[in-house]
Amino acid sequence: MDDSVADLVARWLELRDRGDAPDPGPFAARHPWCEVALRQALEDLISTEERIPRRAGVPDRIGRWRIVR
C-alpha cells in the first residue's frame, strides 16, 4: 500500500470535515500494515483537538491592537 500514515490521517480529516468521519478504530483496522501507528495518530489528534479551545470568528482586539477589516 502506498499511503503513508500522514496521508491516511489527512484522508480521515477530509472525511471528518465533510461530516463523514468514521470511527478511528475501524478506519485504522482497514489499513493493517500501519494500524497501530494510524490508530495512535488519530487518537492523539482527537485528544489534542479536544484540549484546544475553539473560538468563533476573529477578535476585535489582540492586546492593545485593534483588528481592522
C-alpha positions as CSV (number, residue, x, y, z in Angstrom):
1,M,0.0,0.0,0.0
2,D,1.4,3.4,-0.9
3,D,-0.5,5.5,1.6
4,S,1.6,6.8,4.5
5,V,0.2,7.3,7.9
6,A,0.2,11.1,7.3
7,D,-1.8,10.5,4.1
8,L,-4.3,8.4,5.9
9,V,-4.7,10.9,8.7
10,A,-5.3,13.6,6.0
11,R,-7.9,11.4,4.4
12,W,-9.6,10.9,7.8
13,L,-9.6,14.7,8.4
14,E,-11.2,15.2,4.9
15,L,-13.9,12.8,5.7
16,R,-14.5,14.4,9.1
17,D,-14.7,17.9,7.5
18,R,-17.4,16.6,5.2
19,G,-19.2,15.2,8.2
20,D,-18.4,11.5,7.3
21,A,-15.6,10.8,9.8
22,P,-15.5,7.1,10.5
23,D,-14.7,5.8,14.0
24,P,-10.8,5.9,14.3
25,G,-10.6,2.2,15.3
26,P,-12.3,0.6,12.3
27,F,-10.7,3.2,10.0
28,A,-7.3,2.2,11.2
29,A,-8.2,-1.5,11.0
30,R,-8.8,-1.2,7.3
31,H,-5.1,-0.5,7.0
32,P,-3.4,-3.4,8.8
33,W,0.1,-2.6,7.7
34,C,0.0,0.6,9.8
35,E,-3.0,0.0,12.0
36,V,-1.2,0.6,15.3
37,A,0.5,3.8,14.2
38,L,-2.6,5.1,12.5
39,R,-4.8,4.4,15.4
40,Q,-2.4,6.2,17.8
41,A,-2.0,9.2,15.4
42,L,-5.8,9.6,15.2
43,E,-6.3,9.2,18.9
44,D,-3.5,11.8,19.6
45,L,-5.1,14.2,17.0
46,I,-8.5,13.9,18.6
47,S,-7.1,14.3,22.1
48,T,-5.1,17.4,21.1
49,E,-8.1,19.0,19.4
50,E,-10.3,18.4,22.5
51,R,-7.7,20.4,24.5
52,I,-7.6,23.4,22.2
53,P,-10.5,25.9,22.7
54,R,-12.3,26.8,19.6
55,R,-13.4,30.3,19.2
56,A,-15.8,31.6,16.6
57,G,-14.7,34.5,14.4
58,V,-11.8,36.8,14.7
59,P,-11.5,39.0,17.8
60,D,-11.8,42.8,17.5
61,R,-8.6,43.3,19.5
62,I,-5.5,41.5,20.3
63,G,-4.0,43.1,23.4
64,R,-3.8,46.8,22.7
65,W,-4.0,46.3,19.0
66,R,-7.4,46.8,17.2
67,I,-8.1,44.5,14.2
68,V,-9.1,46.5,11.2
69,R,-11.0,44.7,8.5
